[in-house]
Amino acid sequence: MNLFTVRDLRERTGELIRDAEAGKLSVVTKHGRPVFVAVPLDEQMIQAGLPVALAMRLYEEEVLSLGKAARLAQLSPEAFIEKLGTAGIPVVRYDPQELDSELAVRRDILERQDK
């Protein structure tokens, strides 16, 4: 996600458009406060509908939590999770170290059960 100021809109319009064409979300600010979000329009957005697609994009970009994104999409968390899965957007995100740690704990539990 990129940040642009209102002044940037005049001076860097081409960059904003190129970013949108590349699928990047951008936030435009005025005096340091968000004014609007520039969201790339794609086939998924057209098929899913604007509120759902926007919520999925903002969740994928880690701008919104799962619960807030589901509310924006006007769906239950469960239905929103299904939409994310259909779109191939992961719901659970582990960084590699955290995942290794979780797997090590699970291996230890399994080893103790085998004894």
FENZIQUI-V86768 format. One record per pair of residues at least 6 apart in sequence whose ideal C-beta (glycine too) atoms are under 6 Angstrom apart, sorted by the first residue. I is the first residue (numbers start at 1). J is the second residue. D is the distance in Angstrom with one decimal. If there is no record, write none. Layout:
I&J&D / I&J&D
//
This chain:
1&25&4.7 / 1&61&5.0 / 2&19&5.6 / 2&24&6.0 / 2&26&4.5 / 3&27&5.4 / 4&16&5.9 / 4&26&5.6 / 4&28&4.9 / 5&29&5.5 / 6&30&4.7 / 16&26&5.9 / 19&26&5.6 / 20&38&5.9 / 20&40&4.4 / 23&40&5.1 / 25&39&6.0 / 25&57&6.0 / 25&61&5.3 / 26&38&4.2 / 27&34&5.3 / 27&37&5.4 / 28&35&5.2 / 28&36&5.3 / 39&54&5.8 / 44&53&5.9 / 45&53&3.6 / 51&73&5.4 / 51&74&5.9 / 52&73&4.4 / 55&69&4.2 / 55&72&4.1 / 55&73&3.7 / 56&87&5.9 / 58&64&4.4 / 58&69&5.9 / 59&69&3.9 / 60&89&5.0 / 70&77&4.7 / 70&80&3.8 / 73&80&5.5 / 81&91&5.4 / 84&91&5.4
//
